[in-house]
Amino acid sequence: MSVKAEGPLISVVMAVYNGEKYLHESVQSILDQTCTDFEFIIVNDGSRDGTGAILDKFLKSDKRIRIIHQENQGLAQSLNNAIQVAKGKFIARMDDDDIAHPNRLTMQSRKMLQDSRIGLCQSLYGLVDEHGQAVPFRNRAGFRFSHLQMRWTLIWQNCICHPSVMIRRAVLEKHQIYYDPLVICQDYDLWCRLIEVTEFQTILMPLLLLRKHSGSVSAHYNEKYLATFSGIIAKNLKKYAANSIDPHDLRTITLISGQMYLRGKYNTEQIDVGRILKVFGCVTSNFIEVHCLTEKEAHSIQKAAGQQLFRWAQQAWYHNKTAAARLLLAGLGRYVGVQSDYK
């Protein structure tokens, strides 16, 4: 791909704060891409370690790199700052501790160039530990391959791998949709707004190695994150729920919804299975009706609902084994044809 006069095809954006440990490998994985038509905008968000020196060394060796040194402003604002100066047709996210597959940019940009309706393209991913060793992982992308299924899933949980995404810059600019610096779960909030205005697609192969270590943001999720997730889910449910959701039920839904950051951290909650299933069924039915789905599309969402309930039951196991069993017996019967006498 040749560089166009008006700018590169892709702007890769990264924000880093005290990320010297894995930064070199992450940056190099982008510089080694088979697609060369990109600029690499890296925001040094007030780092106090050797991050700045590492970035300045890269800057001297590769003209595609652009560095923004700034006082600490946080991840969301740093990414917004990078996007504001980006010149690429597409915005590709990258984190300072992850590793991109050499064909990542090629495959994602090719898919988006082939279909102008696609505004966001993510990929599957693998996991590595702090030493770069593969971590056994059953990718939970599951049924979230089509736009419709991802839209349904985003009501309940974040099913988009943030550092794997590529976004069409024109969509962000047209609808003025950017990261909200006031929201802790900036990516989940962004996806829920963005999917209302553009098409989402998934490349069905891992194009990113996600690094899991003690310094990961997800390792430090707490009640504040739980409250933020609950707030986002509450906004989503308002579009499809017939009535307002009880605060305790909303908390329960958030805890068992599949947010991997919360998994197993809260084990004293009592689950009212009947009320949870009532909310779930109402939202599923209204989603199908609001979006005027065809029979085939409705079947796809019903299948997604069954799989979602299965994961909810798995999560409920951490909280209440009886509740988990009742979720399986009472809920799955409605979606996969299993008979249940639960009322």
C-alpha positions in Angstrom: 0.0 0.0 0.0 1.5 3.4 -1.0 1.2 6.5 1.1 -1.4 8.8 -0.1 -0.7 12.6 -0.4 -3.6 13.5 1.9 -2.3 11.3 4.7 -1.7 7.7 5.7 -4.3 5.0 5.4 -4.2 4.2 9.2 -3.4 6.1 12.3 -2.3 3.8 15.1 -2.9 5.4 18.5 -1.4 4.4 21.8 -1.4 6.1 25.3 1.3 5.0 27.7 1.9 5.8 31.4 5.0 4.2 33.0 5.0 1.4 30.5 8.7 0.9 30.0 8.6 -2.9 30.8 6.7 -4.0 27.7 6.7 -0.9 25.6 9.5 -1.8 23.2 8.0 -5.1 22.2 4.6 -3.6 21.7 5.8 -0.7 19.6 8.0 -2.9 17.5 5.1 -5.2 16.7 3.4 -2.3 15.0 6.5 -1.1 13.2 6.9 -4.7 11.8 3.4 -4.7 10.2 3.1 -6.0 6.6 1.0 -2.9 6.0 3.3 0.1 6.0 0.8 2.9 5.1 0.4 4.2 8.7 1.4 6.8 11.2 2.0 5.8 14.8 0.8 8.4 17.4 2.0 7.6 20.9 1.0 9.7 23.8 3.4 9.7 26.8 0.9 10.6 29.5 3.3 12.1 32.1 5.3 8.9 32.6 7.9 9.0 35.4 9.9 5.9 34.3 12.0 5.3 31.2 9.0 5.5 28.8 10.0 8.9 27.4 13.5 7.9 26.6 12.3 4.7 24.9 9.8 6.6 22.7 12.4 9.3 21.8 14.7 6.5 20.6 12.0 5.1 18.4 11.2 8.5 17.1 14.7 8.9 15.7 14.7 5.6 14.0 11.3 5.6 12.2 9.6 8.6 10.6 6.1 7.1 10.9 6.2 7.7 14.7 4.7 10.8 16.2 5.2 11.4 20.0 3.1 13.6 22.2 4.7 14.3 25.6 2.2 15.7 28.1 1.3 16.0 31.7 -0.8 13.2 33.0 -4.4 13.4 31.7 -5.6 9.8 31.9 -6.2 7.2 29.2 -9.4 8.6 27.7 -8.2 12.1 27.2 -4.8 10.9 26.0 -6.6 8.8 23.3 -8.8 11.8 22.4 -5.7 13.9 22.0 -4.1 11.4 19.6 -7.3 11.0 17.6 -7.6 14.8 17.2 -4.3 15.0 15.4 -4.7 11.7 13.5 -4.7 12.0 9.7 -5.5 8.4 8.8 -8.7 7.1 7.2 -8.8 4.5 10.0 -7.9 4.7 13.7 -6.3 1.5 15.1 -6.0 1.1 18.8 -3.0 -0.4 20.5 -1.9 -0.8 24.1 1.6 -0.5 25.4 1.8 -4.0 26.8 0.2 -6.0 23.9 1.6 -7.6 20.8 0.1 -7.1 17.3 0.1 -9.9 14.7 2.2 -8.8 11.7 -0.9 -8.9 9.4 -3.2 -7.1 11.8 -3.4 -3.7 10.0 -3.5 -5.3 6.6 -6.4 -7.6 7.4 -8.5 -5.0 9.3 -8.0 -2.2 6.8 -8.7 -4.5 3.9 -12.0 -5.6 5.4 -13.1 -2.0 6.1 -12.1 -0.8 2.6 -14.2 -3.6 1.1 -17.3 -2.5 3.0 -17.9 1.2 3.7 -20.7 0.3 6.1 -18.2 -1.0 8.7 -17.3 1.6 11.2 -15.5 -0.6 13.7 -13.6 -3.8 13.1 -12.3 -5.9 16.0 -10.5 -9.3 16.0 -10.2 -12.3 18.2 -7.1 -12.4 20.4 -4.9 -14.6 22.4 -3.4 -14.2 25.9 0.2 -14.1 27.1 1.5 -13.6 30.6 4.1 -11.1 31.8 6.9 -13.4 30.4 5.3 -13.6 27.0 4.2 -17.2 27.5 0.8 -18.3 26.1 -2.0 -18.4 28.7 -4.7 -21.1 28.2 -7.7 -19.3 27.0 -11.1 -20.1 25.6 -11.9 -17.1 23.5 -15.3 -15.8 24.6 -16.2 -14.0 21.4 -18.7 -16.8 21.0 -21.7 -15.7 19.1 -20.6 -12.0 19.0 -19.5 -12.2 15.4 -22.2 -10.3 13.6 -23.2 -6.7 14.1 -26.6 -7.6 15.4 -25.3 -10.1 17.9 -22.7 -7.7 19.2 -25.3 -5.0 19.5 -27.5 -7.3 21.6 -24.5 -8.5 23.7 -23.4 -4.9 24.4 -26.6 -4.3 26.3 -25.3 -6.6 29.1 -21.5 -6.6 28.8 -18.4 -5.4 27.0 -17.7 -7.8 24.1 -15.3 -5.7 22.2 -11.5 -6.1 22.8 -10.4 -2.5 23.0 -6.8 -2.8 21.8 -7.8 -4.9 18.8 -10.2 -2.4 17.2 -9.9 -0.3 14.1 -12.4 2.5 13.7 -13.4 4.6 10.7 -12.3 8.2 11.6 -15.1 9.8 9.5 -17.7 8.1 11.7 -16.2 9.6 14.9 -16.0 13.0 13.4 -19.5 13.0 11.8 -21.2 12.0 15.0 -18.7 13.6 17.4 -18.3 10.4 19.4 -15.1 10.2 21.4 -13.9 8.8 24.7 -15.6 10.3 27.8 -12.8 11.2 30.3 -15.4 11.2 33.1 -16.3 7.5 32.6 -14.0 4.8 34.1 -15.0 2.1 31.6 -14.3 4.4 28.6 -14.2 1.7 26.0 -17.5 0.0 26.9 -19.2 3.4 27.0 -17.8 4.3 23.6 -19.0 1.1 22.0 -22.5 1.5 23.3 -22.8 4.9 21.7 -20.9 4.0 18.5 -22.9 0.9 17.7 -26.0 3.0 17.4 -24.6 4.8 14.3 -22.4 2.3 12.5 -21.7 -1.3 11.6 -19.5 -3.5 13.8 -17.7 -6.6 12.5 -15.2 -9.2 13.8 -12.3 -10.8 12.0 -12.5 -14.5 13.1 -8.8 -15.0 13.8 -6.5 -13.7 16.7 -4.7 -10.6 15.4 -3.5 -9.5 18.9 -1.8 -11.0 21.9 -3.3 -9.5 25.0 -0.9 -9.4 28.0 -2.3 -10.3 31.4 -0.2 -9.2 34.4 -0.5 -7.6 37.8 -0.2 -4.1 36.4 -3.2 -4.5 34.0 -6.1 -2.1 34.6 -8.5 -5.1 34.9 -6.5 -6.4 37.9 -7.6 -3.4 40.0 -11.4 -3.3 39.3 -13.4 -2.5 42.4 -16.8 -1.1 43.5 -16.2 2.1 41.5 -15.9 0.1 38.3 -18.9 -2.0 39.3 -21.0 1.2 39.7 -19.8 2.4 36.3 -20.7 -0.8 34.6 -24.1 -0.8 36.3 -24.7 2.8 35.1 -23.9 1.9 31.4 -26.0 -1.3 31.6 -28.9 0.7 33.1 -28.8 3.2 30.1 -28.8 0.2 27.7 -31.7 -1.5 29.5 -33.9 1.6 29.3 -34.2 1.2 25.6 -35.8 -2.2 25.9 -37.0 -2.9 29.4 -40.7 -2.3 30.0 -40.2 -1.0 33.5 -37.4 0.5 35.6 -34.9 -2.0 37.0 -34.6 -2.6 40.7 -31.2 -1.3 41.8 -30.3 -4.7 43.5 -31.3 -6.6 40.3 -29.2 -4.2 38.3 -26.2 -4.9 40.5 -26.8 -8.6 40.2 -27.0 -8.4 36.5 -23.8 -6.5 36.4 -22.0 -9.0 38.6 -23.1 -12.1 36.6 -23.2 -10.5 33.2 -19.8 -11.8 32.1 -17.5 -8.8 32.9 -14.3 -10.8 33.4 -12.9 -8.1 35.7 -15.6 -8.8 38.3 -15.6 -12.6 38.0 -15.4 -14.2 41.4 -14.8 -11.0 43.3 -18.2 -10.8 44.9 -19.6 -13.9 46.5 -22.2 -12.8 49.0 -25.0 -11.6 46.7 -28.4 -13.1 46.8 -29.9 -13.7 43.4 -33.7 -13.5 42.8 -33.7 -15.7 39.7 -37.3 -15.0 38.8 -36.9 -11.3 38.6 -33.6 -11.6 36.7 -35.2 -13.9 34.2 -38.2 -11.6 33.8 -35.9 -8.7 32.9 -33.9 -10.8 30.6 -36.9 -12.2 28.7 -38.5 -8.7 28.4 -35.3 -7.1 27.0 -34.7 -9.9 24.6 -38.3 -9.8 23.2 -38.3 -6.0 23.0 -34.9 -6.0 21.2 -36.3 -8.3 18.5 -39.4 -6.1 18.2 -37.7 -2.7 18.3 -35.3 -3.7 15.5 -38.0 -5.4 13.4 -35.9 -8.5 13.1 -36.6 -11.2 10.5 -37.3 -14.7 11.7 -33.8 -15.7 10.9 -32.3 -12.7 12.8 -34.7 -13.3 15.8 -33.5 -16.9 15.9 -30.0 -15.7 16.0 -30.7 -13.5 19.0 -32.7 -16.2 20.8 -29.6 -18.5 20.4 -27.4 -15.7 21.7 -29.8 -15.3 24.7 -29.4 -19.0 25.5 -25.6 -18.7 25.4 -25.8 -15.6 27.5 -27.8 -17.3 30.2 -25.4 -20.2 30.2 -22.6 -17.7 31.0 -24.8 -16.0 33.6 -25.3 -19.4 35.3 -21.6 -19.9 35.3 -21.1 -16.5 37.0 -23.9 -17.2 39.4 -22.0 -20.3 40.5 -19.6 -17.9 42.3 -22.5 -16.4 44.2 -25.1 -19.1 44.8 -25.0 -22.7 43.5 -28.8 -23.1 43.8 -29.3 -19.9 41.8 -27.0 -21.1 39.1 -28.9 -24.3 38.8 -32.2 -22.5 38.6 -30.9 -20.1 36.0 -29.9 -23.0 33.9 -33.1 -25.0 34.3 -35.6 -22.1 34.2 -33.9 -19.8 31.7 -32.3 -22.1 29.2 -35.6 -24.0 28.7 -37.1 -20.9 27.1 -34.3 -20.6 24.5 -33.1 -24.1 23.7 -36.3 -26.1 24.1 -35.5 -27.7 27.5 -38.6 -28.3 29.6 -38.8 -26.6 33.0 -41.4 -26.4 35.6 -40.0 -23.2 37.1 -42.6 -20.4 37.4 
